[in-house]
Amino acid sequence: MFKHTQPIQKGWVIPERPENFNSFSQDEEKRIDDDLESEIMHKYYAAQVCKRAPRHWAVIHQPMVPIIRKPVWLVSGVWENKDLFFLRQSLISLAMHWKEIFPDIQLPCLIEFTGKDIESHCKEEENMDGIGQMLALSRDQGVLPVDDMVEPKDYEAACENSRKFKDIFIGLAKDEAERDLYTKLWPYQESEG
């Protein structure tokens, strides 16, 4: 959404409004400005931490820190989104890198995944990639909206297109278990009620 063009020391950049900013609605312009202000504040904070607390900055930018932090960051959203895929993926990564992260600690990782767990997760990831490709194709052809937003007058047509693509995708399943999985993976779920 933002264009980063102005270099700052050490490769830092200040985000800017997009070139076509004036073509957006007033609500969209406000959202962009709010996001821009938030991003600028975050960049300022990061620059101050880097400058005033270089040891802290060095620690939080070690390669293994994101692997440790990601499960904690994701877990709060799991209850809202009911999507365990990304949390499971981050826990698998944590378990796989445990000895690299804690080489001097003899305590084994308390999280274990069987070969079947990993295989099942990889299959789910492959299916999600397939959905992503299918959605990209449908968006490129104008069948589904690019930004997942539709005008009220186009809502019913978008729902119908989503149902058709969902049916095609679920029809590719080999058995009932896979059909159930494909149904859960489809990103446009119809509201209940």
C-alpha angles and dihedrals in degrees: 000000000000128000115223109204112137112083119217126189116300092018097297116147135200113231118235137197114272116262093248093049094127091057093066126093119262091255092050092048089052091050091049092048091048091049090046092051091048092049092048091050090049091050090049091049091048091049091051092048090049091049101039102031107030094161091053089046091051092051096049091048097054110122095245096050095083089052090054096043100044099075090051091048093048100043096075092056095048093077092052098041097034086217114133096171098093094039090051090047091053092047091050089052091048092050092047093052097038096113092046091050095045106024095156097048118088093199110113120229109273091213115080131182122192123222087255090054091052092045091050091048092049090051090051090049090050090051091049089051088052091052090048091053092046092050092047090052092048091047092048089053092048095245095120124027117266095224095036089247124114135185112255090247090057097044098097092047091050091050091050092049090049091051091050094050091044091052091049091049094047089046088064091065117113098212144001094275091053091046089054091049093047090050091054093045095054105108098213104067118179115242119250113238 
